[in-house]
Structures are given as structure tokens and as C-alpha cells.
Amino acid sequence: MNLQKEITKLISHLAWTFAKTMPEIPHEYVVIDDYPDKSDEIKMFVREIDSNGYIKPFYDKEYKYLEIAGYKYWVIENIINRAKIEE
């Protein structure tokens, strides 16, 4: 299986939670530690974001984003975030 398919499969198996504390910036997240059984796949996904993502400022910080199937993904500490890409 190729990397893109593995990532897409992983994304579909994670339970994304809407970030209620930031309704003005709608996005969802998963806590990496909640998925010890998917540790290898998640590490691979985080590496892919780090290796092939693009850097974009967000307020006074910069994050690396990776776009997949209409969403952008980024990592903050032990959380993977995603938001729909606005057209």
C-alpha cells in the first residue's frame, strides 16, 4: 500500500473532535496518546506532515501544514489538528 493510501486510511479511522473552545477558528483534533494501537501509523503521518508540509504563520507562531483530500493537517505537541480548506 502506498503512503497516501495508508494516511487516508488512518485519517478515516481516527475519531476527530470539534474544537469547541475555538469556534471562531473551526477545526477538529485527535490526541495522539489516545491511539497507542496506531502509534506507528501516526508517527508515519506526523513525519509526512513534517517532511512534506508547508510552513504558514498563525498569529505569532509558525506551523507546518499538509493538505489531504480537502483538509489541512498540522501538529501541536501531541495533537493532530485538521481544518477544511476554504476555497
C-alpha distances in whole Angstrom, upper triangle without the diagonal:
4,7,8,6,7,10,11,10,12,15,16,16,19,22,24,27,30,32,35,37,36,37,38,34,32,29,27,25,24,25,23,25,25,21,22,19,16,18,15,13,16,17,13,14,18,17,15,18,21,19,19,21,25,28,30,33,34,38,39,35,32,28,25,23,20,20,17,18,21,22,22,21,23,24,28,28,26,25,23,24,23,26,26,26,30,30
4,6,5,6,9,10,11,12,14,16,17,19,23,23,27,29,31,34,36,34,35,36,32,30,27,25,24,23,25,22,25,25,22,22,20,17,18,15,13,15,16,12,12,16,15,13,16,18,16,15,18,21,25,27,30,31,35,36,32,29,26,22,20,17,17,14,16,19,19,20,19,21,22,26,26,25,24,21,23,22,24,24,24,27,28
4,5,5,6,9,10,10,12,14,15,17,20,21,24,26,28,31,33,31,32,33,29,27,24,22,21,20,21,19,22,22,19,20,19,15,16,13,10,12,12,9,9,12,11,9,12,14,13,12,14,18,21,24,27,28,31,32,29,25,22,19,17,14,14,12,14,17,17,17,16,17,18,22,23,21,21,18,19,19,21,21,21,25,26
4,5,5,6,9,10,11,12,14,16,19,19,23,24,26,29,31,29,30,30,27,25,22,20,20,19,21,19,22,23,20,21,20,16,17,15,12,13,14,11,9,13,13,10,12,15,14,12,14,17,20,22,25,26,30,31,28,25,21,18,15,12,11,9,10,14,14,14,14,16,18,22,23,22,20,17,18,16,18,18,18,22,22
4,5,5,6,9,10,11,12,15,18,19,22,24,26,30,32,30,31,32,28,26,23,21,20,19,21,20,23,22,19,21,19,15,17,15,12,13,15,12,11,15,15,13,15,18,17,16,17,20,23,25,28,29,32,34,31,28,24,21,18,15,14,11,11,15,15,16,16,18,20,23,25,23,21,18,19,18,20,19,20,23,24
4,6,5,6,9,10,11,13,16,17,21,23,25,29,30,30,30,31,28,26,22,20,19,17,19,17,19,19,16,17,15,12,13,11,8,10,12,9,9,13,13,11,14,16,16,15,17,20,23,25,28,28,32,33,30,27,23,20,18,15,15,12,13,17,16,17,15,17,18,22,22,20,19,16,18,17,20,20,21,25,26
4,5,5,6,9,10,11,14,15,18,20,22,25,27,26,27,28,24,22,19,17,15,14,16,14,18,17,15,16,15,11,13,11,8,8,11,8,6,10,11,9,11,14,14,13,14,17,20,22,25,25,28,29,26,23,20,17,14,11,12,9,11,14,13,13,11,14,15,18,19,17,16,13,14,13,16,17,18,21,23
4,5,5,6,9,10,13,14,17,19,21,25,27,26,26,27,24,21,18,16,16,15,17,16,19,19,16,18,17,14,15,15,11,11,14,12,10,13,15,12,13,17,17,15,16,19,21,23,26,25,29,30,27,25,21,18,16,12,11,8,8,12,11,13,12,15,16,20,21,20,17,14,15,13,15,15,16,20,21
4,6,5,7,9,12,14,18,20,22,26,28,27,27,29,26,23,20,17,16,15,17,16,19,17,14,16,14,11,14,13,10,11,14,12,11,14,16,14,16,19,19,18,19,22,25,26,29,28,32,33,30,28,24,21,19,16,15,12,12,15,14,16,15,17,18,22,22,20,18,15,16,15,18,18,19,23,24
4,5,5,7,10,12,15,18,20,23,25,25,26,27,24,22,18,15,14,12,14,12,15,14,11,13,12,8,11,11,7,8,11,10,8,12,14,13,14,17,18,17,18,21,23,24,27,26,29,31,27,25,21,19,17,15,15,12,13,16,14,15,13,15,15,18,19,16,15,12,14,13,16,17,19,23,25
4,5,5,9,9,13,15,17,20,22,22,22,24,21,18,14,12,11,10,13,12,15,14,12,15,14,11,13,13,10,9,13,12,9,12,14,13,13,16,18,17,16,19,21,22,24,23,27,28,25,23,19,18,15,13,12,10,10,12,11,12,10,13,14,17,18,16,13,10,11,10,13,14,16,19,21
4,6,8,9,13,15,18,21,24,23,23,25,22,19,16,13,13,12,15,15,17,15,13,16,15,12,15,16,12,12,16,15,13,15,18,17,17,20,21,20,20,23,25,25,27,26,29,31,28,27,23,21,18,16,15,12,11,13,12,14,13,16,17,20,21,19,16,13,14,12,14,15,17,20,22
4,7,9,13,16,18,21,24,24,24,26,24,21,17,14,13,11,13,13,15,12,10,13,12,10,13,14,11,11,15,15,13,16,18,18,18,21,23,22,22,25,26,27,29,28,31,32,29,28,24,23,20,18,18,15,15,17,15,17,15,17,18,20,21,18,16,14,15,14,17,18,20,23,26
4,6,9,13,15,18,20,20,21,23,21,18,14,11,9,7,10,10,12,10,8,12,11,9,12,14,11,10,14,14,12,14,17,17,16,19,21,21,20,23,24,25,26,25,28,29,26,25,21,20,18,17,17,15,15,16,14,15,13,15,15,17,17,14,12,10,12,12,15,16,19,22,25
4,6,10,13,15,18,18,19,21,19,16,13,9,8,7,10,11,13,10,10,14,14,12,15,17,15,13,17,18,15,17,20,20,19,22,24,24,22,25,26,26,27,25,27,29,27,26,22,22,20,19,19,17,17,17,15,16,14,16,16,17,18,15,12,11,12,12,14,16,19,22,25
4,7,9,12,15,15,15,18,15,12,9,6,5,5,9,11,14,11,12,16,16,15,16,18,16,14,17,18,15,16,20,19,17,20,23,22,20,22,23,23,24,21,24,26,24,23,20,19,17,17,16,15,15,15,12,13,12,13,14,15,17,14,11,9,9,9,11,13,16,19,22
4,6,9,11,12,12,15,14,11,8,5,5,6,9,12,14,12,14,18,19,17,19,21,19,17,20,21,18,18,22,22,20,22,25,25,22,24,24,23,23,21,23,25,23,23,20,20,19,19,19,18,18,17,14,15,14,15,15,15,17,14,11,11,9,10,11,14,17,19,23
4,6,9,9,9,12,10,8,6,4,7,9,12,15,17,16,17,21,22,21,22,24,22,19,22,23,20,20,24,23,21,23,26,25,23,23,23,22,22,19,21,23,22,22,19,20,18,19,18,18,18,17,14,15,14,15,15,16,18,16,13,12,10,10,10,12,15,17,20
4,6,6,7,10,9,7,6,5,7,10,12,15,17,16,18,22,24,22,22,25,23,20,22,24,21,20,23,23,20,22,26,25,22,23,22,20,20,16,18,20,19,19,18,19,18,19,19,20,20,18,15,15,14,14,14,14,16,15,12,12,9,10,10,13,16,17,21
4,5,6,9,9,8,9,9,11,13,15,18,20,19,21,25,26,25,26,28,27,24,26,28,24,24,27,27,24,26,29,29,26,26,25,23,22,19,19,22,21,22,21,22,21,23,22,23,23,21,18,18,18,18,18,17,19,18,15,15,13,14,13,16,19,19,23
4,6,9,9,9,10,11,12,14,15,19,20,20,22,25,28,26,27,29,28,24,26,28,25,24,27,28,24,26,29,29,26,26,24,22,20,17,17,19,19,20,19,22,21,23,23,24,25,23,20,19,18,18,17,16,17,17,15,16,14,15,15,17,20,20,24
4,5,5,7,8,10,12,15,16,20,22,21,23,27,29,27,27,29,28,24,26,28,24,23,26,26,23,24,28,27,23,23,21,19,17,14,14,17,17,18,17,19,19,21,21,22,23,20,17,17,16,16,16,15,17,18,15,15,12,13,12,15,17,17,21
4,5,5,8,10,13,16,18,22,24,23,25,29,30,29,29,31,29,26,28,29,26,25,28,28,24,26,29,28,25,24,23,21,19,16,16,19,20,21,20,21,20,22,21,22,22,19,17,17,17,18,19,18,21,21,18,17,14,14,12,14,16,16,19
4,6,9,12,15,19,21,24,26,26,28,31,33,31,31,33,31,27,29,30,27,26,29,28,24,26,29,28,24,23,22,19,17,14,14,17,18,19,18,21,19,21,21,22,23,19,17,17,18,18,19,18,21,22,19,19,15,14,12,14,15,14,17
4,6,10,12,16,18,21,24,23,25,28,30,28,28,29,27,24,26,27,23,22,25,24,20,22,25,24,20,19,18,15,14,11,12,15,15,16,15,17,15,18,17,19,19,16,14,13,14,14,16,15,19,19,16,15,12,11,9,11,12,12,15
4,7,10,14,17,20,22,22,23,26,28,26,26,28,25,23,25,25,22,21,24,23,20,22,25,24,20,20,20,17,17,14,15,19,18,18,17,18,16,17,16,17,17,14,12,12,13,14,16,16,19,19,15,14,10,9,7,8,11,11,15
4,7,11,14,16,19,18,19,23,24,22,22,24,22,19,21,22,18,18,21,20,17,19,22,21,18,18,18,16,16,14,16,19,17,17,15,15,13,14,14,15,15,13,10,10,10,11,12,13,16,16,12,11,7,6,4,7,10,12,15
4,7,10,13,16,15,16,19,21,19,19,21,19,16,19,20,16,16,20,19,16,19,22,21,18,19,19,18,19,16,19,21,19,19,16,16,14,15,14,14,15,13,10,11,10,11,12,13,15,14,10,8,6,5,6,9,12,15,18
4,7,9,12,11,13,16,18,16,16,18,16,13,16,17,14,13,17,17,15,17,20,20,17,19,19,18,19,17,19,21,18,18,15,15,14,14,15,15,16,15,12,11,9,9,9,10,12,10,7,6,4,6,9,12,15,18,21
4,6,9,8,9,12,14,12,13,15,14,11,13,15,13,12,16,17,15,17,20,20,18,21,21,21,21,19,22,23,20,20,17,17,15,16,17,16,17,18,14,14,11,11,10,11,11,9,6,5,7,9,12,15,18,21,24
4,6,6,8,10,13,12,11,15,14,11,13,15,13,12,16,17,16,17,21,21,20,22,22,22,22,20,22,23,20,20,17,17,17,18,19,19,21,21,17,17,13,12,10,10,9,6,5,7,9,12,15,18,21,24,27
4,5,6,8,10,9,8,11,11,7,9,12,11,10,13,15,14,15,18,20,19,21,21,22,23,22,24,24,21,20,17,17,17,17,19,19,21,21,18,17,13,12,10,10,9,5,6,7,10,13,17,20,22,25,29
4,5,6,10,10,8,12,13,10,11,15,14,13,16,18,18,19,21,23,22,25,25,26,26,24,26,27,24,23,20,20,20,21,23,22,24,25,22,21,17,16,13,13,11,7,8,11,14,17,20,23,26,29,32
4,6,9,9,9,13,13,11,13,16,15,15,18,20,19,21,24,25,24,26,26,27,28,26,28,28,26,25,22,22,22,22,23,22,24,24,21,21,18,17,15,15,14,10,10,11,14,16,20,23,25,28,32
4,5,5,6,10,10,8,11,13,13,14,16,18,18,20,22,23,23,26,26,27,28,27,29,30,27,26,23,22,21,21,22,21,22,24,21,20,17,17,15,16,15,11,11,12,15,17,20,23,25,29,32
4,5,5,9,10,9,11,14,14,14,17,19,19,20,23,24,24,27,28,29,30,29,32,32,29,28,24,24,23,23,24,23,25,27,24,23,20,19,17,18,16,12,13,14,18,20,24,26,28,32,35
4,6,8,9,10,12,13,14,16,18,19,20,22,23,25,25,28,29,31,32,31,34,34,31,30,26,25,24,23,25,23,24,26,24,24,21,21,19,20,19,15,16,16,19,21,24,27,29,32,35
4,6,5,6,9,10,11,12,14,15,17,18,20,21,21,25,26,28,29,29,32,32,29,27,23,22,21,20,21,19,21,23,21,20,17,18,16,18,17,14,14,13,16,18,21,23,26,29,32
4,6,5,6,9,10,10,12,14,15,16,18,20,20,24,25,26,28,27,30,30,27,25,22,20,20,19,21,20,22,24,22,21,17,17,15,16,15,12,13,13,16,18,22,24,26,30,33
4,5,5,6,9,10,11,12,14,15,16,18,19,23,24,27,28,28,31,31,28,26,22,20,20,19,21,19,22,24,22,21,18,17,16,18,17,14,15,14,18,20,23,25,27,30,33
4,5,5,6,9,10,11,13,14,15,16,17,21,23,25,27,27,30,30,27,25,21,19,18,16,17,16,18,21,18,18,15,16,15,17,17,14,14,13,16,17,20,22,23,27,29
4,5,5,6,9,10,11,12,14,15,15,19,20,22,24,23,27,27,23,21,18,16,15,14,16,15,17,19,17,16,12,12,11,14,13,11,11,9,12,14,18,20,21,25,28
4,5,5,6,9,10,10,12,14,15,18,19,22,23,24,27,26,23,21,17,15,15,14,17,17,20,21,19,17,14,13,11,13,13,11,12,11,14,16,20,22,23,27,29
4,6,5,6,9,10,10,12,13,17,19,21,24,24,28,28,24,21,18,15,15,13,15,15,18,20,18,16,13,13,13,16,15,14,14,12,15,16,20,22,22,26,28
4,5,5,6,9,10,10,11,15,16,19,21,21,25,25,22,19,15,13,12,10,12,11,14,16,14,13,10,10,10,13,14,13,12,9,12,13,16,18,19,22,24
4,5,5,6,9,10,10,13,14,17,19,19,22,22,18,16,12,10,10,10,13,13,16,18,15,13,9,8,7,10,11,10,10,8,11,13,16,18,19,22,25
4,5,5,6,8,9,13,14,17,20,21,24,24,20,17,14,11,12,11,14,14,18,20,17,15,12,11,10,13,13,13,14,12,14,16,19,21,21,24,26
4,5,5,6,7,11,13,16,19,20,24,24,20,17,14,10,10,8,11,11,15,17,15,13,10,10,11,15,15,15,15,12,14,14,17,19,18,22,24
4,6,6,5,8,10,13,16,16,20,20,17,14,10,7,6,5,9,10,14,15,13,10,7,7,8,12,13,14,13,10,11,12,14,16,16,19,21
4,6,6,8,9,13,15,16,20,19,16,12,10,7,8,8,12,14,18,19,16,13,10,9,9,12,13,14,14,12,14,15,17,19,19,22,24
4,6,9,11,14,17,19,23,22,19,15,13,9,10,9,13,14,18,19,17,15,13,12,12,15,16,17,17,15,17,17,19,21,20,23,25
4,7,10,13,16,18,22,22,19,15,12,9,8,7,10,11,15,16,15,12,11,11,13,16,18,19,18,15,16,16,18,19,17,20,21
4,7,10,13,15,18,19,16,12,9,5,5,4,8,10,14,15,13,9,9,9,11,14,16,17,16,13,13,13,15,16,14,17,19
4,7,10,13,16,17,14,10,8,5,5,7,9,13,16,15,14,10,10,10,12,15,17,19,18,15,15,14,15,16,14,16,18
4,7,10,13,13,10,6,6,4,6,9,12,15,19,18,15,12,12,10,12,13,16,18,17,15,15,15,15,17,15,17,19
4,7,10,11,9,6,6,6,7,11,12,16,19,17,15,11,12,10,13,14,17,19,18,16,14,14,14,16,14,15,17
4,6,7,6,4,6,9,10,14,16,19,22,20,17,14,14,12,14,13,17,19,18,17,15,16,15,17,16,16,19
4,6,5,6,7,10,11,15,16,19,22,19,17,13,13,11,13,12,15,18,16,16,13,14,13,16,15,16,18
4,6,8,10,14,15,18,20,23,25,23,20,17,17,15,16,14,17,20,18,18,16,17,16,19,18,18,21
4,7,10,14,16,20,22,25,27,25,22,19,19,16,16,14,16,20,19,19,18,19,19,22,21,21,24
4,7,10,13,17,19,22,25,23,20,17,16,13,13,11,13,17,16,16,15,17,17,20,20,21,23
4,7,10,13,16,19,22,21,18,14,13,10,11,11,13,16,16,15,14,15,16,19,18,19,21
4,6,10,13,16,19,18,15,11,10,7,8,8,11,14,13,12,11,12,13,16,15,18,20
4,7,10,13,17,16,13,10,8,6,8,10,12,14,13,11,11,12,13,15,15,17,19
4,7,10,13,12,10,6,5,5,8,11,14,15,13,10,10,9,10,12,11,14,16
4,7,10,10,8,5,5,7,10,13,16,16,14,11,11,9,11,12,11,14,16
4,7,7,6,4,6,9,13,16,19,19,17,13,12,9,10,9,8,12,13
4,6,5,6,8,11,14,18,20,20,17,13,12,10,10,10,9,13,14
4,6,8,10,14,17,21,23,22,20,16,14,11,11,9,9,12,13
4,7,10,14,17,20,23,23,19,16,14,10,9,6,6,8,9
4,6,10,13,16,19,19,16,12,10,6,5,4,5,9,11
4,7,11,13,17,17,14,10,8,5,6,6,6,10,12
4,7,10,13,13,10,7,6,4,7,9,10,13,16
4,7,10,11,8,6,5,7,9,12,13,16,18
4,6,7,6,5,6,9,12,15,16,19,22
4,6,5,7,8,11,14,17,18,21,24
4,6,8,10,14,17,21,22,25,28
4,7,10,13,17,20,22,25,28
4,6,10,13,17,19,22,25
4,7,11,14,16,19,22
4,7,11,13,15,19
4,7,9,12,15
4,6,9,12
4,6,9
4,6
4
